[in-house]
């Protein structure tokens, strides 16, 4: 008998509030259940994670994926959606060479109630290479030579810069070339601070690309 009273007490305690909460829950469910289902396309940036430290992506990858989505209209309103879709590729187990990833439910994150119909493209392929780090010489690029003066000497400091990137790309780089140094107004010795540049977009400098170019001009 005591146990029955205890159970009845649980039910009747704050009974009005419990009924109100139940009614609110029912209204919310009814609104969601009656909400029309829509379809849309959303372009999403392709993200990746866990790329091994010694590997580089060596060819232009796919940057965006178009997702065909279906779900409640309130969740398909672009910026108004409670959770924008994301596409994340896990690269933790990749090796040098080509690797194809399927875009599907396993790497597409969506708001509750939204489902993926298809991805365009449905697969993306990456090229991976080992990272190579090496030092290359710096070549100064001069303009404005002529007139009554000629270049007696020049120097670049530092003489070498360290670059890094996919091995095949780094191996092809012979030198870094400075921005043009105009010596047309130099009489005697002058120093210029300029940036160096490498043509390959997959290759980067490990330190600052700025160098000092010292030029000495003499009369003809």
N, C-alpha and C positions, 0 to 999 in steps of 0.2 A: 504493500500500500504506500509506504514511504517513497519507494522508488517511482511509483506512478505519479505521486504528487510532485516529485522532483522533476520528472520529465514534463509534466504539465506546466510547471513553473518556467522551464526553459522556453516553452512555446509562447506563453502568455506574457513573459517579461518584455517590456517595450514593444508590445504587440502592434501598436499603431505605426511605429517607425518601421517595423519589419514589413507590414503591409504596404507602406509607402515605398520602401526600397524595392519590393517585388513589383509594384506597379510601374515604377520608373524603369526597371530592367525590361519589363514587357514592352513598354513604349519604345525604348531604344531598339530592342530586337525587331519590333514591327517596322520601325523606320528603315533599318538596315535591310530587312528582308524584302521590303517593298521598293528599295532603291533600284533604278534600272541599271542593267549591266551594259557596259560599253566596251568598245575596242579602240585602241589607238596605237600609233607608232611613237616610240621615244628613242632619240639618239643619245647614247650613253658613252662616255669616255671609257676606254678599256684600261683597267689598272692591273698591276701585277705585284706580287710579293714574293719574298724568300728567294730572290735570284742569288745564287752562290757568289761569294765575293770575288772569286777568280775568273768569272765568266762575264762576257760582254755580249749585248745584242748587236749583231754586225750587219744588219740590213734593215731598211725602213720597215717598221712593223705597222700592222693595222692599228690605228689610234682610236677609232670609234666603232660602235656596233649599234645597228638599229634593232630595237626590240619591239615585236608586236605583242601587245599586252591586252588582257581582258579582265574586267573586274568592275566593282562599284564605281559609279561616276565620281563620287567624292574623292576616291583615291587615284583618279586618272586625270586630275586637273593640274598637271605640271607642277609649278612651284607650290601649289596649294596642297599637294599630296603630303601625307604625314610622314612618308618614308620614301624618298626618291630612289629609283632603281639603281643598282650598281652591278658592274661586271668585274670580278676580280679573278685573275688567273694565278694559280699557285705554281711557282717555278722551282720549288725546293729540290726536285729530283732530276732537273735537266742536266744534260751532258753536251759537250761540243758537237755541233752538227745541227740538223734541222729537227724541229719538234712541232707537231701540230696539236692544238688544243681545241676541244669541242666546247662550244658555248651552249650551255643548257642549264637545267635546274640546279646542277651542282655548283655552279659558280656565278649564278645570277641571284641577287638578293632583292626581294620585292616586298611591298607592304602587304599586310594581312588582307586576304581576300582577292588579291591580284595574282593572276597566273600568267606564265609565259606561254605564248602560242608558238612563236618561232623567233630565231635570231638571224639577222642578215648582216654579215655572213654567219653561217652556222659553225664554221671552223676558222681558226686563225693560225698562221704558221710563223714561227720565229727561227732565225738563224743565230746560233750561239758559237762564240769562239773564246779561246783562252785570252785573258788579258796580258798584254805585253807592255812593259815600261822600259823606255830607253832614252838616252840623251842624243840630241841632234844639234848640229851647228846652226848658228844664226847668221844669215847673210843680210848685209845692209843694202837697202835700195836707195839710190841717189837720183835726184833730179836737179836741173839748173846748172849743170856743169858747162863751162865754156867761158867766153869773154876773155878777160886778161889774166885769169887765174886757172891753175890746174890743181888737182888733188895730189898733195905730197904723200899723205898717209891717212889711214883711218883705223879705228879699233872699235870693237863691240864688247860691252861688258854687261852680263856674263857672255862668254863666247858660245856656250851651249845651254840649251834648255831641255828639261825633261818632259816627255810626253807619254801619254798612256791611251790605251784603247784596244779594240780587237786586233789580234796579232797580225793578221794579213794587212790591215789598214796601216798600222804603225810601221810595219816593215817597208812599206812603199814610200814613206815620207823621208826625203833626203835632207831637207833643211827647213828651217823656219825663216820667213822673209819679213823684214821690217816694213812698216808703213814708209812711204816716200820721205826721204830727208832732203829738203831743198837747200842746196849749198850756194845758190846764186849770190847771196849777200855775205858770204863768209870771207873774212880777211884774217889770215892767221889761223888760230885754233878756236873751235867752238864745239860745244857738247849739246846733243839733242837727246831728249828722252822720248822714246816712241814704243809702240807695241809691235810685237812680232805676231805672225799669222801663219797657220797651216791650212792648206786648201781642203783637206778631208774633214767633213763635218763630224765624223765618228771619232776623231782624234782630239784630245784635249791636253792642255798644259797642266802639269802637276803643281806648278808654282806660278807666280805672277809672270805674264808674258812681256812685261815692260823691260826694256833694255836701254842702256846709255850708249849712244854712238858719238865718238869723238872724232872730229874731222880737222885736218890741217891742210890749208890751201897755200900755195905759193904762186908768185908771178911766173908767167911763161918766160 
